[in-house]
Amino acid sequence: MNDPTAAIVQFLRREFVGKSEIKAVYDSDPDLIPTDALPCITVDKQGDRSQYGATGYLDVTEEIVVKVILDKQVDWKDDVDHEQHVKKHLRRLVERRTDDGRAYAPGTIRFALANRLEIERVVVSAAIGVDYGIAARNAESMVTAEAHLAISCTYSMRARTGS
């Protein structure tokens, strides 16, 4: 089995880079992201918990944050359309709904994570939390609008190797 974080990175690259406006997907958050690499996605493992299961296997749950990052500074131009500001665009990219409003639209981050992500021998939680915010990113005063999607991945692995 691949590391769930690396598997999610590869999945998101296949789903979005070259097929959408997403320009890059990073394994962990590099903090210093070039402006020409935006919008981008980062996938960052926050930690894990493990315990011995009844079958002698170790049950592991990893907490992973998928960040969708856009350049907030485009909102500060004189000719900006305030009905199309960056945070609204970010919400559409992450969780736009179908026309009837009953599901996430194909091509959104939430649709991909909830309906298309499969990792061999890993259960990806159906519960996905999302928080939106603004972040200062680097010494060049880059400011970004970000969506942080929290997901859990659970799997079992042998507790001991050898005899």
C-alpha positions as CSV (number, residue, x, y, z in Angstrom):
1,M,0.0,0.0,0.0
2,N,1.2,3.5,-0.8
3,D,1.4,6.1,1.9
4,P,-2.2,7.7,1.9
5,T,-0.8,11.2,1.6
6,A,1.3,10.3,-1.5
7,A,-1.7,8.4,-3.0
8,I,-3.9,11.5,-2.6
9,V,-1.3,13.7,-4.2
10,Q,-1.0,11.4,-7.2
11,F,-4.8,11.1,-7.4
12,L,-5.3,14.9,-7.3
13,R,-2.6,15.5,-10.0
14,R,-4.3,13.0,-12.3
15,E,-7.8,14.6,-11.6
16,F,-6.9,18.3,-11.9
17,V,-3.5,19.3,-13.3
18,G,-3.9,19.9,-17.0
19,K,-7.6,19.3,-16.8
20,S,-8.6,22.3,-14.8
21,E,-7.2,25.6,-13.6
22,I,-5.2,23.9,-10.9
23,K,-1.5,24.3,-11.9
24,A,0.3,22.1,-9.2
25,V,-0.3,19.6,-6.4
26,Y,2.3,19.5,-3.7
27,D,3.1,16.8,-1.1
28,S,3.0,18.9,2.1
29,D,2.7,22.7,2.2
30,P,5.8,24.4,0.8
31,D,4.8,27.8,2.3
32,L,6.8,29.6,-0.4
33,I,4.6,29.0,-3.5
34,P,5.4,30.9,-6.7
35,T,2.6,33.1,-7.8
36,D,2.6,31.5,-11.3
37,A,1.9,28.1,-9.6
38,L,-1.5,29.4,-8.3
39,P,-4.1,28.1,-8.0
40,C,-2.7,25.0,-6.5
41,I,-3.4,22.2,-4.0
42,T,-1.3,21.0,-1.1
43,V,-1.8,17.7,0.7
44,D,-0.4,17.6,4.2
45,K,-0.5,14.8,6.8
46,Q,-1.4,16.3,10.2
47,G,-0.8,13.2,12.3
48,D,-2.1,9.7,13.0
49,R,-3.5,7.5,15.7
50,S,-3.0,3.8,15.9
51,Q,-4.1,0.9,18.2
52,Y,-3.9,-2.8,18.2
53,G,-7.0,-4.4,16.6
54,A,-8.7,-7.7,17.6
55,T,-7.1,-9.5,14.7
56,G,-3.5,-8.7,15.7
57,Y,-3.2,-5.9,13.2
58,L,-2.5,-2.3,13.9
59,D,-5.5,-0.1,13.0
60,V,-4.2,3.3,11.8
61,T,-6.1,6.5,11.2
62,E,-4.3,9.4,9.5
63,E,-5.6,12.9,9.5
64,I,-4.8,14.7,6.2
65,V,-5.6,18.3,5.1
66,V,-6.0,19.1,1.5
67,K,-5.5,22.8,0.9
68,V,-6.9,24.6,-2.2
69,I,-4.9,27.8,-2.6
70,L,-5.7,30.9,-4.8
71,D,-4.1,34.3,-5.2
72,K,-6.2,36.7,-3.1
73,Q,-4.4,39.7,-4.4
74,V,-6.3,39.7,-7.7
75,D,-9.2,41.1,-5.7
76,W,-7.2,44.3,-5.1
77,K,-7.0,45.4,-8.7
78,D,-8.9,48.5,-9.8
79,D,-10.9,46.6,-12.5
80,V,-12.0,43.7,-10.3
81,D,-15.6,42.5,-10.5
82,H,-16.7,42.3,-6.9
83,E,-19.4,39.8,-7.7
84,Q,-16.6,37.4,-8.8
85,H,-14.1,37.8,-6.0
86,V,-11.6,35.1,-5.2
87,K,-13.2,33.6,-2.1
88,K,-16.5,33.1,-4.1
89,H,-14.4,31.5,-6.9
90,L,-12.7,29.3,-4.3
91,R,-16.0,28.0,-3.0
92,R,-17.2,27.2,-6.6
93,L,-13.9,25.3,-7.2
94,V,-14.2,23.3,-4.0
95,E,-18.0,22.7,-3.6
96,R,-20.1,23.9,-6.6
97,R,-23.4,22.0,-6.7
98,T,-25.2,20.4,-9.6
99,D,-28.0,22.4,-11.2
100,D,-30.6,20.7,-8.9
101,G,-28.4,21.5,-5.8
102,R,-28.6,17.9,-4.6
103,A,-24.9,16.9,-5.1
104,Y,-21.4,18.3,-5.6
105,A,-20.7,18.9,-9.2
106,P,-18.2,16.8,-11.1
107,G,-14.9,18.6,-11.4
108,T,-15.0,20.0,-7.9
109,I,-12.6,19.1,-5.2
110,R,-15.3,17.7,-2.9
111,F,-16.8,15.6,-5.7
112,A,-13.4,14.1,-6.5
113,L,-12.5,13.3,-2.8
114,A,-16.0,12.0,-1.9
115,N,-16.8,10.0,-5.1
116,R,-13.6,9.2,-7.0
117,L,-10.8,8.8,-4.5
118,E,-9.9,5.1,-3.9
119,I,-6.7,4.0,-2.2
120,E,-5.9,0.3,-2.1
121,R,-6.8,-1.2,1.3
122,V,-7.6,2.3,2.8
123,V,-11.0,3.5,3.9
124,V,-11.3,7.2,3.2
125,S,-13.9,8.8,5.6
126,A,-17.1,10.0,4.0
127,A,-16.9,12.9,6.5
128,I,-15.0,15.8,5.0
129,G,-14.7,19.1,6.9
130,V,-13.9,22.4,5.1
131,D,-12.8,25.7,6.5
132,Y,-12.1,28.9,4.4
133,G,-9.6,31.6,5.2
134,I,-7.0,34.1,4.1
135,A,-3.3,33.5,4.7
136,A,0.0,35.5,4.4
137,R,2.4,33.2,2.5
138,N,5.9,34.5,2.1
139,A,8.3,37.4,2.4
140,E,7.0,38.9,-0.8
141,S,3.7,39.7,0.9
142,M,1.7,37.1,-1.0
143,V,-1.8,36.7,0.4
144,T,-3.9,33.7,-0.5
145,A,-7.5,32.6,-0.2
146,E,-7.5,29.0,1.0
147,A,-9.9,26.1,1.6
148,H,-8.7,23.5,4.0
149,L,-10.5,20.1,3.6
150,A,-9.9,17.7,6.5
151,I,-10.2,14.0,5.7
152,S,-9.4,10.8,7.6
153,C,-7.9,7.7,6.1
154,T,-8.1,4.4,8.0
155,Y,-6.2,1.2,7.3
156,S,-4.8,-1.9,9.0
157,M,-1.2,-3.1,8.9
158,R,0.7,-5.9,10.4
159,A,1.7,-5.1,13.9
160,R,4.8,-7.2,13.8
161,T,7.1,-8.5,11.0
162,G,9.2,-11.6,11.1
163,S,8.7,-14.6,13.3
